[in-house]
Amino acid sequence: MTVPALTISALKEAKNSIIGNPTAKRALAQDDAFIAMLVDCVHNPEAYADSSRGSQDNVRIEAAHILASLSYGPSDALCTLLKLDAPRAFLVALSNLHPSEPPPLKAALARGLRVLTVALADTVGPAEWGLQAHMPDMQGGAKEALDSLFQVDALDVYLPLLCDPSTQVCISIAQLLASSLRLQAYRLAVSEWLPLSERHKEVKGKRGWEKADNPKSPSRSGGWAARQLSSLLQRRDVKLQEAALLALAALSKDNPTVAAKLARSAPDQAPVLSTILSMCKSRVIDQQVAACLCATNVLRSGFPPHYLHIDHSSAMTVTHVANSLISSETEKPIIRTKACHIMYHLVCDDKDLCQLAFDRGCLTKLANLVKSITPSEPTPGWDEDEPESTARLREAALTAIAAIALFDNDIRSEVTDTLRMIPYIQISLSHRHPGVRYAACQCVRALSRAVSVLRTNIVDSGLGLSVYQVFCKEDEDQRVRHAASSVICNLVTDFSPMKETLLAQGVIQNCVKLLDSPDQPLALNALWTFKNLLYKSNTDLKRRVMEALGWHTLHRFLTHDNHQFQEQAFHFTTNMTDNEDGLEMVFEGLGPSVLLNAVSRGLDSEHDDVLRQAASLLGNLANSATHQRDIISHPRILHSLRQCLIDAKVDVRRPAVACVRELVRVNPHCYRELHDAGIDTTLRHMCDYGGGLVAASPTGSAFTMGVEEDSEVREKAREALRWLERTDMGM
């Protein structure tokens, strides 16, 4: 469709033709010339003043409405808007508005910017509520455009509109923040932003000798945006309150600075969290949901884990409301879906809160919900005509069940034996909606952490093989496949009855293929699976794995740029070297020099997990009498060992000191090398031991050490010193 001039009647006709009509939106998005006119009109209206019939303001309003509607449309419509730089057009238009211009124009421009920004956030991800369609082809351009909207010059345009006298404008900007602050970088950008006038005050108030992070700075009280959004909660407009709650929820998620300010009270004031919790009991359901989500994010971000028990009453308020919404058969599916996700966010990865939710009956309510919308036995095409809202509700409920069952065996047994959920989980593994399959895999992952469940229900029902089939599907959604791979990690452990079955089904070969996957989380889980597979394994299995994997591949992961791959590779090799045959296999396969160079690099890692696993591996390698001289003569390892004894955490010091003890015990003539590395003096300081070794350390750092607090490390250090003294006296 081509419109020769931007007339009010033509624009209204175009707008009405595309509302709720994806086909019409796709067709209109192909008309680059017309869309370009709309974009140009939004920020450069003078060029169309003569050709338009109707007021210039009304023409711009209609143009903004059409662009907003296209933002909701198919991906190719959004591509056209990005190509024509529509986000910048809205920013320019808003920045150039004069106070005399009508409020409806400002509201239309703010709404257009909001809709376009949220569309970009939906494309970039992560999703707000469950799994969304994956659009990798568009992510690059959308990410770049979204990044630009959270730069300071863009924030300077639209964040001040939170103070606008127009309620509609305030709502649009709050909604923009609520639905687009999904990445930590964006949250920090908004929470640290200050109006230009306040930025100038900060700069003028600082002298050269003052610290940059002045605690009295306005930016240190939760941020301007958080303060303004909190003030909007005091307004009487329910829609505005809901938008402000959702924006605060997005801003405080994983953002302790903002969350702590909302959770703690200022002098003579109640904390904002109290207002948020009171709104959890609102008669308006949408406001209830927004308040519960906001309270959840504040609670989970604003309190360190060891403080959480202090505020269980707040968590119980959210739990009570979420329970009520989940179990209500009269509520719309979207509301119940959000309530399930709120429950998930509240308890996720926190054992105490999982127990609290279980004690309050959340698990039973979630299970009953799944059963009410899911058949226990599959029938052909049962999910084909199912509304998407039902599928998303099932996904949300299964996701919450998985979170609650993650830590406790009694809760897992409740899922399998009392609530008898396995048939409903199993049928969900084949659902056409990827989000349902993903959530079902998460449930199996939680259940498979219990040995009793793994040895009975998961094997007897065939649930384990069903997940393996999902894992093996090369055309499966990669996020679902990743979730399935997390289950496989549990199914190949030494206590799993499915280990031999999966080996017969080709799990080694399938995991080898995934190691080169461009999807790094999937490749990492494949390596994790190998690590679990080799725990307490026999020599034949170790050989099978290395024949399929290859020593060059293992070396690649031991020296990988990503510390997570390094950690798993070192742990894998530690499991390989837990007996004499495995030790010789690794030394022969990699070669002493290559192996020890990799270990030395791991011991110098800045990541604690890598350092811990490298030290554990070296502790195993020191048990090889044949290769101890290679370790002692390595140019870096002894110095790195000493540094581990000085600076590292106890789970690194234990294998490090055991390694030293073994080297000294088997090699009575290695005193000179250990002394040159400063290990003897370091051991004496760890034990506060005044024995016969009096030589000075080559560096001074060991002298600042305190006595070793861990009894196991201290005892091994004493043993090593006794061997060294015996050696020294014999020299």
FENQUICOR-V22211 format. One record per backbone hydrogen bond with DSSP energy under -1.0 kcal/mol. CO is the residue of the C=O (numbers start at 1). NH is the residue of the N-H. If there is no record, write none. Layout:
CO&NH + CO&NH
This chain:
5&7 + 7&11 + 8&12 + 9&13 + 10&14 + 11&15 + 12&16 + 13&17 + 14&18 + 15&19 + 18&21 + 21&25 + 22&26 + 23&27 + 24&28 + 25&29 + 28&31 + 30&32 + 31&35 + 32&36 + 33&37 + 34&38 + 35&39 + 36&40 + 37&41 + 38&42 + 39&43 + 40&44 + 44&47 + 45&48 + 46&49 + 48&52 + 53&8 + 55&59 + 56&60 + 57&61 + 58&62 + 59&63 + 60&64 + 61&65 + 62&66 + 63&67 + 64&68 + 65&69 + 66&70 + 67&71 + 68&72 + 70&73 + 74&78 + 75&79 + 76&80 + 77&81 + 78&82 + 79&83 + 80&84 + 81&86 + 82&85 + 85&89 + 86&90 + 87&91 + 88&92 + 89&93 + 90&94 + 91&95 + 92&96 + 98&101 + 102&106 + 103&107 + 104&108 + 105&109 + 106&110 + 107&111 + 108&112 + 109&113 + 110&114 + 111&115 + 112&116 + 113&117 + 114&118 + 115&119 + 116&120 + 117&121 + 118&122 + 119&123 + 120&124 + 121&125 + 135&138 + 138&142 + 139&143 + 140&144 + 141&145 + 142&146 + 143&147 + 144&148 + 145&149 + 147&150 + 148&151 + 151&155 + 152&156 + 154&157 + 154&158 + 155&159 + 159&162 + 160&163 + 161&164 + 166&170 + 167&171 + 168&172 + 169&173 + 170&174 + 171&175 + 172&176 + 173&177 + 174&178 + 175&179 + 176&180 + 177&181 + 180&182 + 183&187 + 184&188 + 185&189 + 186&190 + 187&191 + 188&192 + 195&199 + 196&200 + 197&201 + 198&202 + 199&203 + 200&204 + 201&205 + 203&206 + 207&210 + 212&214 + 214&217 + 217&220 + 218&221 + 223&227 + 224&228 + 225&229 + 226&230 + 227&231 + 228&232 + 231&234 + 232&235 + 237&241 + 238&242 + 239&243 + 240&244 + 241&245 + 242&246 + 243&247 + 244&248 + 245&249 + 246&250 + 247&251 + 248&252 + 252&255 + 255&259 + 256&260 + 257&261 + 258&262 + 259&263 + 260&264 + 262&273 + 266&269 + 271&274 + 272&276 + 273&277 + 274&278 + 275&279 + 278&281 + 279&282 + 284&288 + 285&289 + 286&290 + 287&291 + 288&292 + 289&293 + 290&294 + 291&295 + 292&296 + 293&297 + 294&298 + 295&299 + 296&300 + 297&301 + 298&302 + 304&307 + 305&308 + 307&310 + 308&311 + 309&312 + 311&315 + 312&316 + 313&317 + 314&318 + 315&319 + 316&320 + 317&321 + 318&322 + 319&323 + 320&324 + 321&325 + 322&326 + 323&327 + 332&336 + 333&337 + 334&338 + 335&339 + 336&340 + 337&341 + 338&342 + 339&343 + 340&344 + 341&345 + 342&346 + 343&347 + 344&348 + 347&350 + 350&354 + 351&355 + 352&356 + 353&357 + 354&358 + 355&359 + 356&360 + 357&362 + 358&361 + 361&365 + 362&366 + 363&367 + 364&368 + 365&369 + 366&370 + 367&371 + 368&372 + 370&373 + 379&382 + 381&384 + 387&391 + 388&392 + 389&393 + 390&394 + 391&395 + 392&396 + 393&397 + 394&398 + 395&399 + 396&400 + 397&401 + 398&402 + 399&403 + 400&404 + 401&405 + 403&406 + 408&412 + 409&413 + 410&414 + 411&415 + 412&416 + 413&417 + 413&418 + 414&419 + 415&421 + 421&425 + 422&426 + 423&427 + 424&428 + 427&430 + 428&431 + 433&437 + 434&438 + 435&439 + 436&440 + 437&441 + 438&442 + 439&443 + 440&444 + 441&445 + 442&446 + 443&447 + 444&448 + 446&449 + 447&450 + 450&454 + 451&455 + 453&458 + 456&460 + 457&461 + 458&464 + 462&466 + 463&467 + 464&468 + 465&469 + 466&470 + 467&471 + 468&472 + 473&476 + 477&481 + 478&482 + 479&483 + 480&484 + 481&485 + 482&486 + 484&488 + 485&489 + 487&491 + 488&492 + 490&493 + 493&496 + 496&499 + 498&502 + 499&503 + 500&504 + 501&505 + 502&507 + 503&506 + 506&510 + 507&511 + 508&512 + 509&513 + 510&514 + 511&515 + 514&517 + 518&520 + 519&523 + 520&524 + 521&525 + 522&526 + 523&527 + 524&528 + 525&529 + 526&530 + 527&531 + 528&532 + 529&533 + 530&534 + 534&537 + 538&542 + 539&543 + 540&544 + 541&545 + 542&546 + 543&547 + 544&548 + 545&549 + 546&550 + 550&554 + 551&555 + 552&556 + 553&557 + 554&558 + 555&559 + 557&560 + 562&566 + 563&567 + 564&568 + 565&569 + 566&570 + 567&571 + 568&572 + 569&573 + 570&574 + 571&575 + 572&576 + 573&577 + 579&583 + 580&584 + 581&585 + 582&586 + 583&587 + 584&588 + 585&589 + 586&590 + 587&591 + 591&595 + 592&596 + 593&597 + 594&598 + 595&599 + 596&600 + 597&601 + 598&602 + 599&603 + 602&605 + 607&611 + 608&612 + 609&613 + 610&614 + 611&615 + 612&616 + 613&617 + 614&618 + 615&619 + 616&620 + 617&621 + 618&622 + 620&623 + 621&624 + 623&625 + 624&627 + 627&631 + 628&632 + 629&633 + 636&640 + 637&641 + 638&642 + 639&643 + 640&644 + 641&645 + 642&646 + 643&647 + 644&648 + 649&652 + 649&653 + 650&654 + 652&656 + 653&657 + 654&658 + 655&659 + 656&660 + 657&661 + 658&662 + 659&663 + 660&664 + 661&665 + 662&666 + 663&667 + 667&670 + 670&674 + 671&675 + 672&676 + 673&677 + 674&679 + 675&678 + 678&682 + 679&683 + 680&684 + 681&685 + 682&686 + 683&687 + 684&688 + 684&689 + 686&708 + 700&703 + 701&704 + 702&705 + 710&714 + 711&715 + 712&716 + 713&717 + 714&718 + 715&719 + 716&720 + 717&721 + 718&722 + 719&723 + 720&724 + 721&725 + 722&726 + 723&727 + 724&728 + 725&729 + 728&731
